[in-house]
Amino acid sequence: MLGLLAMALSSNAAARNKAEQAKPVQNPGEWFGSNNYPVEAIRANAEGRTIARLTIDERGLPVRCEVVLSAGNGDLDKATCDLAMVQGRFTPARDERGRPVSSLYMLPVRWVLPGNRTLIDLDNGRHLLGDHTIEILLDESGAVKGCKVVKSTADLPDPCRTFAVGARPFGLARKGGKAVPATVTMTLLAYIDAD
C-alpha cells in the first residue's frame, strides 16, 4: 500500500512539472515608459520598485492586481496595477492535461524618473536617451510661426531647429472649410542603437 501511495505522489509531481505557467505575450517593459510615469510621482521626485501579484484567468487576461511590495509611493504602485491590468496579455497557464487554467504572475517594476538614467529597450537593443514634447505654431497659410519645447526628459539638441520659421511641413489646418492658425504637438524619442 505504501508503495502505491509513493508511486501516486511521484506521478502527481511529474504531472505538476508538465503544467505550464502563464507567460506574457510581449515584454512587460513595453507596458511602461516615460509617457506613463505618474505626474504626481514626477512632482514628488519619486522612484522605486513595485512588485505586483497578478491573477491571470484562463483566457490570459489579468483579472486582479495586488501590490505585494510597495515602491514607497502610492502613485507608482497604482500605476503598476493600472498599466498591467490594461496592457497585460498572457499565454494562459495550463494544467497537466494541457487545459488553460487561472494562475498567479509576479510582476516586478522598477520606476526610474525619465532622464535620470539611460533606459534600455530590451526587445530591440536600443538605449532611450529621453524625449521632447514640442509645440509648433502655424499661421493660417500653414507656415511655421514658432516652436517651443514644452517638456524634455534629457539634455538633447533642440528639436525645434528642424522646423524653420516660414516652412510648411504640415499643410493647412481647416475649420468650417476655412484655413485657420493651428498648434501641432509632437513627442519625439531619442535613441542610440546598440550594436
C-alpha positions in Angstrom: 0.0 0.0 0.0 2.8 2.4 0.9 4.5 1.7 -2.5 1.2 2.5 -4.3 0.9 5.8 -2.4 4.5 6.8 -3.1 4.0 6.0 -6.8 0.8 8.1 -6.9 2.6 11.0 -5.2 5.5 10.8 -7.7 3.2 10.7 -10.7 1.3 13.8 -9.3 4.6 15.6 -9.0 5.5 14.6 -12.6 2.1 15.9 -13.8 2.7 19.2 -12.0 6.1 19.5 -13.7 4.3 19.2 -17.1 2.0 22.1 -16.2 2.9 25.4 -17.8 2.9 28.8 -16.1 1.3 31.9 -17.6 3.7 33.9 -19.8 3.4 37.5 -21.0 2.7 37.7 -24.7 5.2 40.6 -25.0 7.9 42.1 -22.8 6.2 43.6 -19.8 8.6 46.5 -20.0 6.6 47.7 -23.0 3.6 48.3 -20.7 5.5 51.0 -19.0 7.5 54.0 -20.3 8.3 57.7 -19.7 4.9 58.7 -21.1 3.2 56.5 -18.4 5.2 57.8 -15.4 2.6 59.3 -13.0 2.7 63.1 -13.0 2.3 63.3 -9.2 5.3 60.9 -8.8 7.4 63.0 -11.1 6.5 66.1 -9.0 7.4 64.2 -5.8 10.7 63.1 -7.5 9.6 59.5 -6.6 11.4 56.4 -7.8 11.2 52.8 -6.5 10.4 49.2 -7.1 6.9 47.8 -7.0 6.1 44.1 -7.1 2.6 43.2 -8.0 0.8 39.8 -8.0 -1.5 39.4 -11.0 -4.3 36.9 -11.2 -4.4 35.7 -14.8 -7.6 34.0 -16.0 -8.0 31.1 -18.4 -8.1 33.5 -21.3 -4.7 35.0 -20.4 -6.2 38.3 -19.1 -5.3 39.9 -15.8 -8.4 40.0 -13.6 -6.8 41.2 -10.3 -3.7 43.0 -9.3 -2.3 43.3 -5.7 0.8 45.2 -4.7 2.9 42.9 -2.5 6.0 45.2 -2.3 5.5 48.9 -2.5 7.8 51.4 -4.2 7.1 53.7 -1.3 4.8 55.9 -3.4 1.1 55.2 -3.9 1.1 56.7 -7.4 3.8 54.4 -8.6 2.1 51.4 -7.0 -1.3 52.3 -8.5 0.2 52.9 -12.0 1.9 49.5 -11.8 -1.5 47.8 -11.4 -3.4 50.1 -13.7 -1.0 49.6 -16.6 -0.7 45.8 -16.0 -4.5 45.4 -16.0 -4.9 47.4 -19.2 -1.8 46.3 -21.1 -1.1 42.8 -19.8 -1.8 39.9 -22.1 -0.6 36.4 -21.4 -0.4 32.9 -22.8 -2.6 31.3 -20.1 -1.2 28.7 -17.7 -2.0 25.1 -18.5 -2.6 22.2 -16.2 -1.0 18.8 -16.6 -3.7 17.9 -19.2 -2.9 21.0 -21.3 -6.2 22.8 -20.3 -6.0 26.6 -19.7 -6.3 27.5 -16.0 -6.1 30.6 -13.9 -2.8 31.3 -12.2 -0.7 34.0 -10.5 2.1 36.0 -12.1 4.6 38.1 -10.1 5.4 41.4 -11.9 8.4 43.4 -10.6 8.6 47.0 -11.9 11.5 49.4 -11.3 10.3 53.0 -11.6 13.1 55.4 -12.7 12.4 59.0 -13.4 12.7 59.9 -17.1 16.1 61.4 -17.7 17.7 60.1 -14.5 19.2 57.1 -16.2 19.6 55.7 -19.7 16.6 53.4 -20.2 17.1 50.2 -22.2 14.6 48.8 -24.6 15.5 45.1 -24.2 13.5 43.9 -27.2 15.4 45.7 -29.8 18.7 46.6 -28.0 18.2 50.4 -28.2 19.1 52.8 -25.5 16.4 55.5 -24.9 18.2 58.8 -24.2 15.0 60.7 -23.5 12.2 62.6 -25.2 11.0 66.0 -26.1 7.4 67.3 -26.4 7.2 70.3 -28.7 4.5 72.7 -29.9 4.8 74.1 -33.4 2.7 77.2 -34.1 1.3 77.5 -37.6 -0.3 80.5 -39.2 -3.4 80.3 -41.5 -1.2 79.6 -44.5 0.3 76.6 -42.8 3.7 78.3 -42.3 5.7 77.8 -39.1 5.4 80.9 -36.8 7.4 79.4 -33.9 8.3 76.3 -32.0 8.9 75.6 -28.3 9.9 72.7 -26.2 7.1 72.1 -23.6 8.6 69.0 -21.9 12.1 67.4 -22.0 13.4 64.4 -20.1 17.0 64.7 -21.2 19.7 67.2 -22.3 19.3 66.7 -26.0 19.7 69.1 -29.0 16.7 71.4 -29.6 14.3 69.7 -32.0 12.7 73.0 -32.9 15.7 73.7 -35.2 14.1 71.2 -37.6 11.1 73.5 -38.0 12.3 76.7 -39.6 10.1 79.8 -39.4 8.2 80.1 -42.7 8.5 76.3 -43.6 5.3 74.5 -44.4 5.8 70.9 -43.2 2.2 70.0 -42.3 -0.2 71.6 -44.8 -3.3 73.7 -43.8 -5.5 73.4 -40.8 -9.1 74.0 -41.6 -12.2 74.8 -39.5 -15.5 75.1 -41.2 -13.7 74.9 -44.6 -11.6 78.0 -43.8 -7.8 77.9 -43.2 -7.0 78.8 -39.6 -3.9 79.0 -37.4 -3.1 75.8 -35.5 -0.7 74.3 -33.0 0.9 70.9 -33.7 2.1 69.0 -30.6 4.6 66.2 -31.1 6.6 63.9 -28.8 10.0 62.9 -30.2 12.0 60.0 -28.8 15.8 59.9 -29.0 17.5 56.5 -29.2 21.0 55.1 -29.7 21.0 51.8 -31.5 23.1 49.2 -29.6 25.4 47.0 -31.7 
